[in-house]
Amino acid sequence: SKNSVIVVADRNSKGEIVFEAENLNPFLVTLSLDLDKINNSKANHSLPVYIELAGHVKKEILTLVPVNRSLEMTFESSYGWVKGSAFAKHDDTYVYRLPFAVGSNVRVSQGYNGGLSHTGLSSYAIDFSVAIGTPIYAAREGEVVGVEVSNNLGGPDPQFRPYMNYVNIRHNDGTLGNYYHLKFGGTAVKIGDTVKKGQLIAYSGNTGYTTAPHLHFSVSMVDPVSMRRPMNLPVKIQTLEGIVTSPRCGDHYTTL
């Protein structure tokens, strides 16, 4: 993200230390805050703190109260954040649609557990080989919580990663639908929009870290183990050829 999440600790009129977090991003994040070497202090919340912050929200997340007000309070702190929710519960019965126009036949250039980049927590993602400017439709209904289409750079090197255009849609189970590598200016929605399944949302491109024009699609939540990394989830997708549960490189599917 070009934006960030800021955590500030300040003393209030009661002599307590209050931690306040501000999410400068337009999308929801999960924040983790931990304290170490606490001296003469008692936290009003169990540690570490894990909390969701909506886009452009500022709120108090923790207070340290002095045990002995005549002595100094000391501590060390660390925090991290990641896009999405760690408290989502994916509806495994939900059947997604292909994110393309009805009748489109598309080829998978990298499927689940693809050797190039779909590994580890990113295993369950799908790359569809489509031309720049291909209309992209919502695979599932939800609220648009992230949009970036101001970039016009891409290439087969990690240095291009910050220039990826995208749309993120939050589903009613808390997961995110992610549509990556969109073209410059290639969005038909804005943050805060509610979209229906099958609604036009964007246009594919070749921005960010990419070897060729394609759409990268995934459904994700925050990894509940690390609480600091996104984790893709396996999904069911309806196609003319049937319900797909394990897309592989070279597969061709037709949108219903």
C-alpha positions in Angstrom: 0.0 0.0 0.0 1.1 3.6 -0.7 -0.7 4.5 2.6 -0.2 3.0 6.0 -1.5 2.5 9.5 -0.1 4.7 12.3 0.0 3.9 16.0 0.7 6.7 18.5 1.1 6.4 22.3 0.4 9.5 24.3 -0.2 10.3 28.0 -3.7 11.6 29.0 -4.7 13.8 31.9 -4.9 10.8 34.3 -1.3 9.9 33.7 -2.3 6.8 31.6 -0.7 6.0 28.3 -3.3 5.7 25.5 -2.5 3.9 22.2 -4.4 5.3 19.2 -4.4 3.7 15.8 -5.2 5.4 12.5 -5.8 3.5 9.3 -4.9 5.8 6.4 -5.8 3.1 3.8 -9.2 3.1 2.1 -9.7 -0.6 3.0 -10.2 -2.6 6.2 -7.1 -3.9 7.9 -6.3 -6.2 10.9 -3.9 -4.6 13.3 -1.7 -6.4 15.8 -0.1 -4.6 18.7 2.2 -6.2 21.3 4.1 -4.8 24.3 7.3 -6.0 25.9 9.4 -5.1 28.9 6.4 -3.4 30.6 7.3 -1.8 33.9 4.9 -0.3 36.4 2.1 -0.6 33.9 -1.1 -2.6 33.6 -2.9 -3.0 30.2 -6.7 -2.7 30.0 -6.7 -5.4 27.4 -5.1 -8.8 27.0 -1.9 -8.8 24.9 -1.2 -8.9 22.0 -4.2 -6.8 20.8 -5.8 -7.9 17.5 -8.4 -5.5 16.1 -10.0 -4.6 12.8 -9.8 -1.0 11.5 -12.1 0.1 8.7 -10.6 2.4 6.1 -9.9 6.0 7.2 -10.7 5.3 10.8 -8.9 6.4 14.0 -9.6 4.9 17.3 -8.2 4.1 20.8 -7.0 0.5 21.0 -5.2 0.1 24.3 -4.6 2.0 27.6 -1.7 1.4 30.1 -2.5 2.3 33.6 0.3 3.0 36.1 0.5 0.6 39.0 2.3 3.2 41.2 1.6 6.7 40.1 4.8 8.0 41.8 7.0 5.8 39.6 7.9 6.0 35.9 6.0 3.8 33.4 8.2 2.1 30.7 7.5 -0.3 27.8 8.5 -1.4 24.4 6.0 -1.9 21.6 5.7 -3.3 18.1 2.8 -3.5 15.7 1.9 -4.8 12.2 -1.1 -4.7 9.9 -2.5 -6.5 6.9 -5.4 -5.9 4.5 -8.6 -7.8 5.4 -10.1 -9.6 8.4 -8.6 -12.4 10.5 -12.1 -13.0 11.9 -13.8 -14.0 8.7 -15.5 -17.4 8.4 -15.6 -18.3 4.7 -18.9 -19.8 3.5 -17.5 -23.0 1.9 -20.9 -23.7 0.3 -20.9 -20.6 -1.8 -20.4 -21.1 -5.5 -18.7 -18.2 -7.3 -19.0 -17.2 -11.0 -16.2 -16.7 -13.4 -15.3 -13.0 -13.4 -15.9 -12.6 -17.1 -18.8 -11.9 -19.5 -21.3 -14.6 -20.1 -20.1 -16.9 -22.9 -16.4 -16.0 -22.5 -14.0 -18.9 -22.7 -10.9 -18.3 -20.7 -7.6 -20.1 -20.1 -6.0 -20.6 -16.8 -2.3 -19.6 -16.9 -1.6 -20.5 -13.3 -3.9 -22.4 -11.0 -3.9 -23.6 -7.4 -0.4 -24.4 -6.1 1.2 -23.0 -9.3 5.0 -23.1 -9.2 5.6 -19.5 -10.2 3.9 -17.5 -7.4 0.9 -19.5 -6.1 2.6 -21.1 -3.2 2.3 -21.1 0.6 -0.4 -18.8 1.9 -0.9 -17.7 -1.8 -1.6 -21.2 -3.1 -5.3 -20.8 -3.7 -5.3 -18.1 -6.5 -6.1 -18.3 -10.2 -4.5 -16.4 -13.1 -6.6 -16.1 -16.2 -4.8 -15.2 -19.4 -6.9 -12.4 -20.9 -6.1 -9.4 -23.1 -5.7 -5.9 -21.7 -9.1 -4.2 -21.4 -11.1 -7.4 -20.9 -14.3 -6.5 -18.8 -14.2 -8.0 -15.3 -17.3 -8.9 -13.4 -17.9 -9.5 -9.7 -17.6 -13.2 -8.9 -19.6 -12.6 -5.7 -21.7 -9.8 -4.3 -20.3 -7.4 -1.7 -19.0 -4.0 -0.8 -16.1 -2.4 -2.7 -13.4 -1.7 0.0 -10.3 -1.1 -2.1 -9.6 0.4 -5.5 -6.3 1.4 -7.1 -6.1 2.1 -10.8 -3.6 5.0 -11.0 -0.7 2.9 -12.0 0.6 2.3 -15.6 3.7 0.2 -14.9 4.2 -3.6 -15.0 6.8 -6.2 -15.7 8.4 -9.5 -14.7 10.4 -8.2 -11.8 9.4 -7.8 -8.1 10.3 -4.1 -8.3 7.0 -3.6 -10.2 4.9 -5.1 -7.3 3.9 -1.6 -5.9 2.4 -0.6 -9.2 -0.4 -3.2 -9.3 -3.9 -1.9 -9.9 -6.7 -3.8 -8.1 -10.3 -3.9 -6.8 -11.1 -5.5 -3.5 -14.7 -6.5 -2.6 -15.7 -7.5 0.9 -18.2 -10.4 1.1 -20.8 -10.8 3.8 -18.7 -13.5 5.5 -15.8 -11.1 5.9 -13.6 -12.5 3.2 -12.2 -10.4 0.4 -12.5 -10.9 -3.4 -9.3 -9.7 -5.0 -9.0 -8.7 -8.7 -5.4 -7.8 -9.5 -3.3 -6.4 -12.4 -6.0 -4.1 -13.8 -5.4 -1.6 -16.5 -4.7 2.1 -15.8 -8.0 3.8 -15.1 -9.7 0.4 -15.4 -12.4 0.5 -12.8 -16.2 0.8 -13.1 -16.8 1.0 -9.3 -15.6 3.1 -6.4 -15.0 2.5 -2.7 -18.3 2.1 -0.8 -20.2 0.8 -3.7 -22.4 -2.3 -3.2 -22.1 -4.6 -6.1 -24.1 -7.6 -7.3 -22.7 -10.9 -8.5 -22.1 -10.6 -12.2 -21.8 -6.7 -12.1 -19.1 -5.0 -14.2 -16.4 -3.8 -11.8 -13.1 -3.3 -13.8 -11.0 -4.0 -16.9 -8.0 -6.3 -16.9 -4.5 -5.1 -17.5 -0.8 -5.9 -17.0 0.2 -3.7 -14.1 2.4 -4.7 -11.1 4.6 -7.8 -10.9 3.5 -9.7 -14.0 4.9 -11.7 -16.9 2.0 -11.1 -19.3 -1.5 -9.6 -19.4 -3.9 -11.5 -17.1 -6.4 -11.3 -14.2 -5.3 -12.7 -10.9 -8.4 -13.7 -8.8 -8.4 -14.9 -5.2 -10.6 -14.9 -2.1 -8.7 -14.1 1.1 -8.7 -13.4 4.8 -5.9 -12.7 7.2 -3.9 -15.8 8.3 -5.2 -16.5 11.8 -1.8 -18.0 12.8 0.6 -15.1 12.0 -2.1 -12.4 12.1 0.1 -10.4 9.8 -0.2 -12.0 6.4 -3.1 -12.6 3.9 -4.2 -16.1 3.2 -6.0 -17.3 0.1 -8.9 -19.7 0.4 -10.0 -22.5 -2.0 -13.4 -21.8 -3.6 -16.0 -23.4 -5.8 -16.5 -21.7 -9.2 -19.5 -22.4 -11.5 -18.6 -22.8 -15.2 -20.4 -24.3 -18.3 -18.1 -27.3 -17.8 -19.3 -27.8 -14.2 -18.3 -26.6 -10.7 -14.5 -26.2 -10.6 -12.7 -26.8 -7.3 -9.1 -27.3 -8.4 -8.2 -25.1 -11.4 -5.0 -26.1 -13.2 -2.7 -24.4 -15.7 -4.0 -25.0 -19.2 -7.6 -25.5 -18.2 -10.3 -23.7 -20.3 -13.6 -22.6 -18.7 -16.7 -20.9 -20.1 -18.7 -18.3 -18.1 -22.4 -19.0 -17.5 
